[in-house]
Amino acid sequence: MLKSPSDIAEFSPALGLASPHIQTVLSSAGIRATAVRRGFARLRKLSSDLIVPCGGGVRLLAHFTPGAPGSPLAVLIHGWEGSSESVYLLSATRQFHGAGYSVLRLNLRDHGPSHHLNEDLFHSCRLQEVIDAVAWAQARYQPSRLLLGGFSLGGNFALRVAALAANNGIDVFRVLAVCPVLDPAETMHALDTGWFIYRQYFLSKWRNSLMKKMSAFPDLYDFTELQRFATLTEMTEYFVVQHTEYPDLYNYLHEYSLVRGRLENLTVDSRVLLAADDPIIPVSGLKKLNNNDYLKLSVSRFGGHCGYLENYPFKSWVDRWLLHAACLP
């Protein structure tokens, strides 16, 4: 029997927590991170590590937490340079498992400890392997209901998978996307022109990831000069031209954008949560989304980027939103 909150009010943070930067930074650090990881200890013992086989010999790392026999399955996808161990993913897993779901936490290529699994580099247009991973999960576990959930870039992937699910034999009941990347060009501009902490954080995380890839495949890659890039735009442009099949930055960003018709073929009920004050995902991208009866949008006044901290124990309101949205008719 699935359990969900009987009702859920609009997000309203406690006094002193309204700042989007407080919401964004504290949601994955400090007291909250410690509490979530401690609370996940029991489920970690129940979970198993998996190597998911995808097309073309691609392998993705995942972690499965079983529910009761015949339970629905939630496949959860982290954001860029996050992982299956990201605080928001662990917290969401606890919520879904407590509500009667089995949960598969999927690592995108080159995220988490998976750099050695595939020779080619991750980029945000590698959609087919994520589709293959979801199809594999459906075939293996044969859930009573398959739900896709994602945060930030993971939410972007979840929506793109759903748009192509029927063509790939996947029966997705619902998609839940929290602060998904809408227009990658706008997100990159926000990171490069906004608070420098975010830009430095992602530059550092990406450099470290590429260095891990170089260590795994020293004969294929040399990333020793990455420090010369001061912005994500410069580094992404170099990366696209040197290491992807896309001719330039524009074509690459356009390929994984959700705007300008990308979701016009979406036929899966999809619930999207965005924050008007998100410093990373500008909600202005909503103006470029095509109308689609299957796409239902909620925009809160506060929340930051995947934050939604509602009180000083730093519990995230988004966990309750996920369960509520999963059980709506």
PyMOL commands that set and color helices and strands:
alter all, ss='L'
color gray80, all
select helices_A, chain A and resi 20-26+30-39+41-46+55-57+87-98+128-141+153-164+166-168+184-193+196-216+226-228+232-243+249-255+283-288+317-327
alter helices_A, ss='H'
color red, helices_A
select strands_A, chain A and resi 48-53+59-65+73-77+102-106+146-151+174-178+270-275+295-300
alter strands_A, ss='S'
color yellow, strands_A
deselect
rebuild
show_as cartoon
